[in-house]
Amino acid sequence: MASIMQTQAGDAGAFRSFDLSRVPSPCFVVDEAAIERNLSILHDVGERSGATVLAALKAFSMFSLAPLTMRYLSGVCASGLYEARLGREEYGGEVATYCAGYKPGEIDEIIGLSDHMIFNSPAQKDRFLPRIGTASRPVHVGLRINPEHSEGEIPKYDPCAPGSRLGTPLSQITADMLEGVDGFHMHTLCEQGFEPLLRTWNAIEDRISPFLKDLKWLNFGGGHHITREDYDREGLIAFIRDLREKTGLTIYLEPGEAVALDAGILVGEILDLPTNGVDLAITDISATCHMPDVIEAPYRPAMLGEVESGHTYRLGGPSCLAGDVIGDYTRPEPLRIGDRIAFLDQGHYSMVKTNTFNGVPLPSIALWNSETDELRMIREFEYADFRNRLS
């Protein structure tokens, strides 16, 4: 995540030429060509490094693009029953499932859907290992570890922050905990480059090495901004090659945001232009409903067409939450009611985190191809989608 209230970088790319009036408002628009470019980069990294690359559904689960995704990647990683089922039904390939806490009533179904079952603690592993032993096909067992080396900028997004519930601290791992374990999983990054991964490995290599001889694989999780222009992909490839040669282990990567980086926008419309000490703009995009990380991180998403000098407005959503504010933005011309706007880099996480607080409608979802200009409406949500989430 970006630093607090820092602008989240977003490359407008081909969206500069997209006519925002072509879709209903609000609407996520995903560029299929940009997704394919990202996937081809991830595929190249996997091919040249020998790593197995899985798409993290928690970040981007637009399953209408599952066939495209599976042309380039080896499968998906899931965070529980529903994502595992989506991965098996829509994507295929390998399904690696990790959850901080599995429920007994769901475990058999998850095992049946998964190729890898990754546990957060030795206790959960020991509790459910006998169930995995009765599975109709082999299922690899993993244990998530906490390297106890922090690279996160914001504590709430840092899996290695003090007191983190994610993973078993490496200092607590003993050989007897690894009975039935095929691999270690460690997810320590959040939208970061190669250098934090290398620093993490250098910090733990001596402590983790004694355990590796008894394992089959090592999973470095997600948070790798591999498709970002300035990412050191050659460094990553060399690191994985060297690690595979030294250890003989299969190496997994689970990029999420890297699949959809700079490949989606969220289109909205100006509803009202009141003033209260500053010029305000009410839009049908809600931070709390449609871009909750704006409030949770917090961060300020980049806007298509914003400038440094001009007419400045404080944009906010239609909900009753006083803090439903997206940020202050400057436009070259005064805004008018009915104008369309778009926020950049909203394909990952925003789409999967949307909610209907206050009865605010969910954004539609459109698929655009910047190379052919083909536009398809994938999904438009209605009252029934709101009602059926309630009782």
Backbone torsions as a table, in degrees:
resi	resn	phi	psi	omega
1	MET	NA	152.2	176.9
2	ALA	-69.8	160.9	176.0
3	SER	-60.8	160.6	-174.2
4	ILE	-55.2	126.4	178.7
5	MET	61.6	9.8	174.3
6	GLN	-76.2	148.5	177.0
7	THR	-66.3	130.0	173.6
8	GLN	-75.5	124.3	-178.6
9	ALA	-62.8	144.4	176.1
10	GLY	-156.1	129.3	179.9
11	ASP	-92.2	117.1	-178.8
12	ALA	-64.3	-32.3	176.1
13	GLY	47.0	-132.7	-177.0
14	ALA	-69.3	-15.9	-177.6
15	PHE	-66.8	-14.3	175.5
16	ARG	-59.5	-28.0	-177.5
17	SER	-96.9	-1.3	-176.0
18	PHE	-82.3	131.3	177.8
19	ASP	-80.9	109.6	-174.6
20	LEU	-65.2	-18.2	-179.3
21	SER	-78.9	-3.3	-178.3
22	ARG	-76.7	-12.2	-177.0
23	VAL	-124.2	157.1	173.5
24	PRO	-66.6	167.1	-179.1
25	SER	-124.6	136.2	-5.6
26	PRO	-77.0	160.4	-177.3
27	CYS	-158.6	131.9	168.0
28	PHE	-80.0	132.0	175.2
29	VAL	-120.7	118.7	-178.3
30	VAL	-108.6	131.5	-179.9
31	ASP	-89.0	108.8	-178.1
32	GLU	-60.3	-37.4	180.0
33	ALA	-65.9	-38.1	178.5
34	ALA	-68.4	-39.3	175.8
35	ILE	-59.7	-44.2	-178.7
36	GLU	-65.6	-36.6	176.2
37	ARG	-62.4	-43.8	177.5
38	ASN	-61.9	-44.9	-179.4
39	LEU	-62.6	-37.9	-179.6
40	SER	-66.7	-34.9	176.1
41	ILE	-65.5	-45.7	179.8
42	LEU	-63.3	-39.2	177.8
43	HIS	-62.6	-43.1	179.7
44	ASP	-62.1	-43.1	177.6
45	VAL	-61.0	-43.5	179.0
46	GLY	-63.6	-44.3	-178.7
47	GLU	-63.8	-45.6	-173.4
48	ARG	-80.0	-25.9	179.8
49	SER	-93.9	-22.8	-174.0
50	GLY	86.3	5.1	179.1
51	ALA	-77.2	151.9	171.5
52	THR	-94.1	122.1	-173.9
53	VAL	-108.9	124.4	179.2
54	LEU	-115.4	146.2	177.1
55	ALA	-88.8	129.8	-179.7
56	ALA	-83.1	110.4	-177.8
57	LEU	-66.8	-23.7	-179.4
58	LYS	-62.8	-24.7	-178.2
59	ALA	-95.9	-37.5	-175.4
60	PHE	-152.0	108.6	-176.5
61	SER	-126.0	40.6	177.8
62	MET	-77.3	87.8	-168.6
63	PHE	-71.8	-9.6	171.2
64	SER	-64.1	-18.9	176.3
65	LEU	-100.6	12.1	179.7
66	ALA	-59.2	-44.9	179.0
67	PRO	-59.4	-39.1	177.7
68	LEU	-66.1	-44.8	179.9
69	THR	-57.9	-42.5	-175.0
70	MET	-78.4	-7.7	170.4
71	ARG	-73.0	-20.7	-173.8
72	TYR	-116.6	-31.9	-174.0
73	LEU	-112.6	171.7	-172.5
74	SER	-95.8	-6.5	-178.6
75	GLY	156.9	-154.7	-175.4
76	VAL	-137.4	160.5	167.8
77	CYS	-114.8	142.4	-174.0
78	ALA	-122.7	159.6	-177.0
79	SER	-112.4	13.6	-179.1
80	GLY	159.7	-168.1	-172.1
81	LEU	-59.5	-50.2	-173.3
82	TYR	-66.2	-42.3	178.8
83	GLU	-69.1	-36.6	177.0
84	ALA	-62.2	-40.8	178.5
85	ARG	-66.6	-42.8	177.4
86	LEU	-61.3	-43.0	179.4
87	GLY	-61.3	-44.6	-178.8
88	ARG	-70.2	-42.1	-175.1
89	GLU	-76.3	-37.3	-171.5
90	GLU	-105.4	-28.2	-173.5
91	TYR	-106.1	-51.4	-173.2
92	GLY	79.7	-163.0	-174.9
93	GLY	68.9	-159.5	178.8
94	GLU	-75.6	143.6	173.0
95	VAL	-123.2	113.4	178.1
96	ALA	-108.8	120.7	-174.7
97	THR	-113.1	129.4	172.4
98	TYR	-128.3	137.2	173.8
99	CYS	-143.8	141.4	-179.9
100	ALA	-64.1	-24.5	178.2
101	GLY	-158.5	113.7	179.4
102	TYR	-86.0	144.6	176.9
103	LYS	-94.1	137.0	-178.5
104	PRO	-56.7	-35.8	-177.2
105	GLY	-71.7	-13.0	-179.2
106	GLU	-109.9	-13.5	-166.7
107	ILE	-62.3	-39.7	-177.7
108	ASP	-65.8	-38.9	179.0
109	GLU	-67.7	-40.4	178.8
110	ILE	-64.1	-42.5	178.1
111	ILE	-59.2	-42.3	-179.4
112	GLY	-65.7	-22.3	-178.6
113	LEU	-94.6	-18.0	-166.1
114	SER	-106.9	148.4	170.0
115	ASP	-94.3	-30.9	175.9
116	HIS	-124.7	130.5	171.7
117	MET	-112.5	112.4	-175.6
118	ILE	-107.9	126.3	-175.2
119	PHE	-105.7	150.8	-177.0
120	ASN	-82.9	-22.8	-176.2
121	SER	-146.6	155.9	174.4
122	PRO	-60.3	-31.7	-179.5
123	ALA	-64.6	-44.0	177.6
124	GLN	-66.6	-38.8	177.7
125	LYS	-59.7	-48.7	-178.4
126	ASP	-64.7	-34.6	-178.3
127	ARG	-65.1	-39.7	-172.1
128	PHE	-107.5	-2.1	179.9
129	LEU	-58.6	-41.2	177.3
130	PRO	-60.1	-32.5	179.4
131	ARG	-69.1	-37.2	177.8
132	ILE	-65.9	-33.6	179.6
133	GLY	-64.3	-20.9	179.8
134	THR	-98.0	4.8	-178.6
135	ALA	-64.8	153.1	-176.5
136	SER	-75.2	-11.5	178.1
137	ARG	-145.4	161.8	-178.8
138	PRO	-63.3	136.0	176.5
139	VAL	-127.6	123.6	178.6
140	HIS	-73.2	143.9	-179.9
141	VAL	-111.0	129.5	178.5
142	GLY	-122.5	157.8	175.4
143	LEU	-125.9	125.4	177.0
144	ARG	-80.1	131.4	178.2
145	ILE	-113.8	153.3	173.0
146	ASN	-106.1	110.5	-177.4
147	PRO	-63.9	-11.7	-178.1
148	GLU	58.7	34.6	174.4
149	HIS	-132.0	113.7	-171.6
150	SER	-95.0	130.0	174.4
151	GLU	-122.5	-0.1	-176.8
152	GLY	-75.3	146.5	179.7
153	GLU	-89.0	-29.9	-177.9
154	ILE	-121.6	120.9	-172.7
155	PRO	-52.5	-40.1	-176.0
156	LYS	-68.3	-16.8	177.1
157	TYR	-107.9	9.2	-176.8
158	ASP	-101.8	107.3	-178.6
159	PRO	-65.2	-15.8	-178.3
160	CYS	-107.8	14.9	176.9
161	ALA	-63.5	152.4	178.5
162	PRO	-53.6	134.0	179.3
163	GLY	80.0	8.7	-178.9
164	SER	-58.3	140.1	177.8
165	ARG	-88.9	-2.3	-171.8
166	LEU	-97.1	110.2	177.9
167	GLY	89.2	157.1	176.7
168	THR	-89.8	125.1	180.0
169	PRO	-52.1	134.0	-177.6
170	LEU	-57.3	-32.7	-179.6
171	SER	-66.7	-16.7	180.0
172	GLN	-94.7	-10.7	-175.6
173	ILE	-71.5	131.3	174.0
174	THR	-126.1	161.1	-176.2
175	ALA	-59.6	-36.2	-177.4
176	ASP	-69.8	-18.4	176.7
177	MET	-71.9	-14.6	-171.6
178	LEU	-95.8	11.6	175.9
179	GLU	-60.2	124.6	179.5
180	GLY	79.9	1.6	-176.5
181	VAL	-92.7	130.2	179.7
182	ASP	-98.1	-22.3	-176.4
183	GLY	-162.6	161.6	174.0
184	PHE	-100.7	143.1	172.5
185	HIS	-118.5	132.9	175.1
186	MET	-140.3	119.8	178.4
187	HIS	-117.6	109.4	-170.8
188	THR	-124.7	-7.3	-171.4
189	LEU	-111.2	165.1	176.7
190	CYS	-147.3	99.0	178.9
191	GLU	54.0	53.7	-174.4
192	GLN	-126.3	167.4	-179.1
193	GLY	-83.4	-170.1	-177.7
194	PHE	-71.9	-35.5	-173.1
195	GLU	-57.2	-43.0	176.9
196	PRO	-60.8	-35.1	176.5
197	LEU	-64.8	-45.1	-179.6
198	LEU	-63.8	-41.4	178.1
199	ARG	-63.0	-39.3	178.5
200	THR	-61.9	-47.1	-179.1
201	TRP	-62.6	-44.1	180.0
202	ASN	-60.9	-32.1	-178.9
203	ALA	-74.0	-24.3	-173.4
204	ILE	-117.0	-7.8	-171.0
205	GLU	-53.7	-47.2	-177.3
206	ASP	-64.2	-34.9	-177.6
207	ARG	-78.7	-31.5	-175.3
208	ILE	-89.6	-24.8	-173.6
209	SER	-55.5	-40.5	-178.8
210	PRO	-59.3	-23.4	-177.7
211	PHE	-88.6	-20.8	-169.1
212	LEU	-68.6	-26.9	-176.7
213	LYS	-63.1	-21.9	-178.4
214	ASP	-99.3	5.3	-176.6
215	LEU	-108.6	165.5	178.2
216	LYS	-107.1	-27.3	-175.4
217	TRP	-151.4	163.3	177.2
218	LEU	-136.9	126.3	-176.2
219	ASN	-112.6	119.5	-178.5
220	PHE	-90.2	11.5	173.6
221	GLY	61.7	-150.7	-176.0
222	GLY	-114.6	-160.0	-178.5
223	GLY	86.3	3.7	-179.0
224	HIS	-89.0	116.8	-178.8
225	HIS	-84.5	55.5	-170.3
226	ILE	-61.1	-31.7	-176.1
227	THR	-89.6	-0.8	175.1
228	ARG	-68.5	144.2	-172.8
229	GLU	-58.5	-37.9	-175.3
230	ASP	-93.6	9.9	179.1
231	TYR	-70.7	137.6	-179.8
232	ASP	-81.7	78.4	-177.8
233	ARG	-67.8	-36.3	179.1
234	GLU	-64.4	-37.2	176.4
235	GLY	-63.6	-43.4	179.0
236	LEU	-62.3	-45.9	-178.9
237	ILE	-60.6	-45.9	179.7
238	ALA	-63.5	-40.1	179.3
239	PHE	-61.3	-46.8	-177.7
240	ILE	-68.1	-42.3	176.8
241	ARG	-56.6	-47.2	-178.8
242	ASP	-63.5	-42.2	-178.7
243	LEU	-65.9	-41.7	178.3
244	ARG	-62.6	-40.5	-179.6
245	GLU	-67.1	-39.9	-178.5
246	LYS	-70.9	-39.1	-170.1
247	THR	-106.0	-24.2	-174.8
248	GLY	75.7	8.5	-177.1
249	LEU	-85.6	150.6	166.7
250	THR	-77.1	133.8	-178.9
251	ILE	-108.4	131.2	178.0
252	TYR	-111.4	143.5	169.9
253	LEU	-125.4	143.7	-177.6
254	GLU	-127.3	64.4	179.7
255	PRO	-65.8	141.6	176.8
256	GLY	-118.3	-71.9	-179.8
257	GLU	-61.9	-26.7	179.7
258	ALA	-63.5	-26.2	178.2
259	VAL	-67.3	-39.1	-173.7
260	ALA	-115.3	17.5	-177.9
261	LEU	-60.4	128.4	178.1
262	ASP	54.8	31.8	-177.3
263	ALA	-117.4	5.1	-178.2
264	GLY	-149.2	149.8	174.9
265	ILE	-126.5	162.1	173.2
266	LEU	-118.1	113.7	-176.4
267	VAL	-90.4	137.3	177.2
268	GLY	-140.0	-179.8	-176.0
269	GLU	-135.2	141.8	177.3
270	ILE	-77.4	124.8	-177.4
271	LEU	-100.7	-32.6	-177.0
272	ASP	-159.2	157.4	-177.1
273	LEU	-134.2	66.9	178.5
274	PRO	-78.0	174.6	174.6
275	THR	-132.5	148.0	175.4
276	ASN	-158.9	73.9	-174.8
277	GLY	82.5	-33.1	174.2
278	VAL	-133.1	162.4	174.6
279	ASP	-76.9	126.2	-177.5
280	LEU	-108.8	155.4	174.3
281	ALA	-139.2	120.3	176.6
282	ILE	-94.7	127.5	-178.5
283	THR	-122.8	163.0	178.4
284	ASP	-82.0	3.1	170.3
285	ILE	-91.7	126.7	178.6
286	SER	-107.2	128.6	175.6
287	ALA	-61.0	-47.1	-175.0
288	THR	-69.9	-29.8	-177.8
289	CYS	-95.5	-33.9	-171.1
290	HIS	-113.0	-24.1	179.2
291	MET	-138.5	61.7	-171.7
292	PRO	-60.7	-23.9	177.5
293	ASP	-64.8	-21.6	175.6
294	VAL	-57.8	-36.7	179.8
295	ILE	-91.2	-39.8	-174.1
296	GLU	-71.5	-35.6	-173.7
297	ALA	-69.0	-56.9	-12.6
298	PRO	-86.4	163.7	174.6
299	TYR	-148.1	165.9	-178.7
300	ARG	-113.3	110.1	-178.9
301	PRO	-71.5	145.0	177.0
302	ALA	-70.4	147.6	180.0
303	MET	-112.2	142.1	175.0
304	LEU	-63.3	123.9	174.4
305	GLY	84.4	8.3	178.2
306	GLU	-73.4	153.1	-178.7
307	VAL	-132.1	171.0	-178.6
308	GLU	-83.3	-29.5	-176.4
309	SER	-133.7	130.9	-178.5
310	GLY	160.8	-130.1	-176.4
311	HIS	-107.8	119.2	-172.6
312	THR	-104.4	136.4	-179.9
313	TYR	-134.4	148.7	170.8
314	ARG	-96.3	111.8	-175.9
315	LEU	-91.9	136.5	177.5
316	GLY	-146.2	168.9	-175.4
317	GLY	-91.2	-178.2	-176.4
318	PRO	-88.3	-3.0	-174.6
319	SER	-76.2	171.9	-178.9
320	CYS	-84.0	-5.6	-179.6
321	LEU	-70.0	120.5	-178.2
322	ALA	-57.8	-31.8	-178.4
323	GLY	-87.8	11.9	179.2
324	ASP	-76.1	64.7	-176.7
325	VAL	-118.8	129.3	-179.3
326	ILE	-85.6	-40.4	178.9
327	GLY	150.6	179.6	178.5
328	ASP	-97.1	132.0	-175.3
329	TYR	-135.8	144.7	-179.6
330	THR	-113.9	130.1	-178.9
331	ARG	-116.5	152.8	-179.9
332	PRO	-68.7	-28.1	180.0
333	GLU	-125.1	154.6	177.1
334	PRO	-59.2	142.1	175.5
335	LEU	-72.5	152.3	174.6
336	ARG	-128.0	150.1	175.9
337	ILE	-59.9	132.0	-177.4
338	GLY	98.6	-11.6	177.6
339	ASP	-63.2	146.4	174.5
340	ARG	-95.6	144.1	176.2
341	ILE	-132.8	167.4	176.6
342	ALA	-150.1	137.4	174.1
343	PHE	-100.8	140.9	-171.6
344	LEU	-89.2	158.3	173.7
345	ASP	55.7	49.2	-178.4
346	GLN	-108.5	10.9	-179.9
347	GLY	-71.0	-35.5	-177.6
348	HIS	-101.2	142.9	179.4
349	TYR	67.3	-51.6	-178.7
350	SER	-55.3	-48.5	-176.1
351	MET	-61.8	-39.3	-177.0
352	VAL	-79.9	-13.9	-176.7
353	LYS	-101.6	1.6	-176.3
354	THR	-60.9	151.7	178.1
355	ASN	-145.7	173.2	-175.5
356	THR	-115.3	32.6	174.6
357	PHE	-51.3	139.7	179.4
358	ASN	68.5	8.8	-175.7
359	GLY	72.3	17.3	177.9
360	VAL	-68.9	127.4	-177.1
361	PRO	-64.3	148.9	174.9
362	LEU	-73.4	145.0	176.5
363	PRO	-66.1	146.3	172.1
364	SER	-68.0	170.4	179.4
365	ILE	-129.6	124.9	-180.0
366	ALA	-125.1	149.4	176.8
367	LEU	-116.3	121.5	-178.5
368	TRP	-120.1	144.4	175.1
369	ASN	-113.4	110.6	-174.9
370	SER	-67.6	-16.0	179.4
371	GLU	-87.3	-34.6	-179.3
372	THR	-106.1	-14.0	-175.2
373	ASP	68.4	12.3	176.1
374	GLU	-69.4	136.3	-179.8
375	LEU	-127.4	128.2	177.5
376	ARG	-128.2	131.9	172.0
377	MET	-81.2	118.8	-177.0
378	ILE	-88.8	-39.1	-176.2
379	ARG	-157.4	134.0	170.7
380	GLU	-125.0	128.0	-173.9
381	PHE	-93.7	149.1	-176.2
382	GLU	-128.9	-178.0	179.8
383	TYR	-55.1	-37.3	-178.4
384	ALA	-61.1	-32.5	178.9
385	ASP	-66.8	-35.4	174.6
386	PHE	-71.5	-49.6	-175.3
387	ARG	-62.1	-40.5	-174.2
388	ASN	-72.8	-8.0	174.6
389	ARG	-87.4	-8.6	-176.2
390	LEU	-108.7	-170.5	-178.2
391	SER	-130.0	NA	NA
